Amino acid sequence: MNETTNQPAPAYGYLRVCSDAAYREAPALERDMERFAQERGLQLVAIHREFAYGTLNAFTALADTLRRTGARHVLVPSLDHLGQSGALQRVLLSRLEASLDATVHALDAS
C-alpha cells in the first residue's frame, strides 16, 4: 500500500510461457499472481510474458517499465521463470533488486 495516497502499490509480473504445457498453465499462474498481489496490498498492473527460451525481450520491457514508472514490486510464479540456470537467475535478480531497487516476490516461496 502506498502510504501517501492510500492506493495499492503497483506491481508487475514476469512469466515464461515457452511450451504447450506452460501455455495451458499460464491462466492459472496469472490468477495466482493477481491473488498474491491483492493479499499483499499490491496492484498487479501488467504481466510481461516471455515466449521463447533464450530471449529476454519481455524481461527488458519489464526493466524499462520499472525504470519508467518507479514501480518496485515484481511477481514471478517461481525463480525458474527468470531462468533455468542459477547463474542466469542471479544475474536477472541482481538487475531487478540492485539496479532497479525492486523486490522480487516468488509465489512458490510464500
C-alpha positions as CSV (number, residue, x, y, z in Angstrom):
1,M,0.0,0.0,0.0
2,N,1.3,3.4,-0.9
3,E,1.3,5.3,2.4
4,T,0.9,8.8,0.9
5,T,-2.0,8.0,-1.4
6,N,-3.5,5.0,0.4
7,Q,-3.5,3.2,-3.0
8,P,-2.1,-0.2,-3.7
9,A,1.5,-0.1,-4.7
10,P,1.9,-1.1,-8.4
11,A,3.4,-4.5,-9.2
12,Y,4.4,-6.1,-12.5
13,G,4.5,-9.8,-13.3
14,Y,7.0,-11.8,-15.3
15,L,6.1,-15.2,-16.7
16,R,7.9,-17.6,-19.1
17,V,5.4,-19.3,-21.4
18,C,7.7,-21.4,-23.7
19,S,5.9,-24.7,-24.0
20,D,2.5,-26.0,-24.7
21,A,2.2,-27.1,-21.0
22,A,3.3,-23.7,-19.8
23,Y,0.8,-22.1,-22.1
24,R,-2.0,-24.2,-20.6
25,E,-0.8,-23.3,-17.1
26,A,-0.4,-19.6,-17.7
27,P,-4.0,-18.5,-16.9
28,A,-3.9,-20.2,-13.5
29,L,-0.5,-18.7,-12.8
30,E,-1.8,-15.3,-13.7
31,R,-4.7,-15.7,-11.4
32,D,-2.3,-16.8,-8.6
33,M,-0.2,-13.7,-9.2
34,E,-3.3,-11.4,-9.1
35,R,-4.5,-13.0,-5.8
36,F,-1.0,-12.8,-4.3
37,A,-0.8,-9.1,-5.2
38,Q,-4.2,-8.3,-3.7
39,E,-3.4,-10.2,-0.5
40,R,-0.3,-8.0,0.0
41,G,-1.8,-4.7,-0.9
42,L,-0.3,-4.5,-4.3
43,Q,-2.0,-3.8,-7.7
44,L,-0.8,-6.1,-10.5
45,V,-0.7,-3.7,-13.3
46,A,0.6,-5.9,-16.1
47,I,2.3,-9.2,-16.7
48,H,5.3,-9.4,-19.1
49,R,5.4,-12.7,-20.9
50,E,8.5,-14.4,-22.4
51,F,7.5,-16.8,-25.2
52,A,10.9,-18.2,-26.3
53,Y,13.8,-19.8,-24.4
54,G,17.0,-17.8,-24.7
55,T,15.3,-14.5,-25.1
56,L,14.9,-11.6,-22.7
57,N,12.7,-9.3,-24.7
58,A,9.9,-9.3,-22.0
59,F,12.5,-9.0,-19.2
60,T,14.0,-6.0,-20.9
61,A,10.5,-4.5,-21.3
62,L,9.8,-5.2,-17.6
63,A,13.1,-3.4,-16.6
64,D,12.2,-0.5,-18.8
65,T,8.7,-0.3,-17.2
66,L,10.1,-0.4,-13.7
67,R,12.5,2.4,-14.6
68,R,9.9,4.5,-16.3
69,T,7.1,4.1,-13.6
70,G,9.2,3.8,-10.5
71,A,7.3,0.6,-9.5
72,R,9.3,-1.5,-7.0
73,H,7.5,-4.9,-7.0
74,V,7.9,-7.8,-9.4
75,L,5.9,-11.1,-9.1
76,V,7.1,-14.4,-10.6
77,P,5.5,-17.8,-10.1
78,S,9.0,-19.1,-9.2
79,L,12.5,-18.0,-9.8
80,D,12.7,-20.6,-12.6
81,H,10.7,-18.1,-14.6
82,L,13.7,-15.9,-14.6
83,G,15.9,-18.7,-15.9
84,Q,16.6,-22.3,-15.6
85,S,20.3,-21.8,-14.6
86,G,21.2,-20.5,-11.2
87,A,23.7,-18.1,-12.8
88,L,21.1,-16.5,-15.0
89,Q,18.6,-16.3,-12.1
90,R,21.3,-14.4,-10.0
91,V,22.1,-12.0,-12.8
92,L,18.5,-11.1,-13.5
93,L,17.6,-10.9,-9.8
94,S,20.6,-8.6,-9.3
95,R,19.4,-6.4,-12.2
96,L,15.9,-6.1,-10.6
97,E,16.9,-5.8,-7.0
98,A,20.2,-3.9,-7.1
99,S,20.0,-1.9,-10.2
100,L,16.2,-1.1,-10.2
101,D,15.6,-1.3,-6.4
102,A,12.8,-3.8,-6.9
103,T,11.6,-6.5,-4.6
104,V,11.0,-9.8,-6.4
105,H,8.2,-11.9,-4.9
106,A,8.4,-15.6,-5.9
107,L,5.0,-17.1,-5.3
108,D,6.3,-20.5,-4.6
109,A,8.5,-19.1,-1.8
110,S,5.4,-17.8,0.1
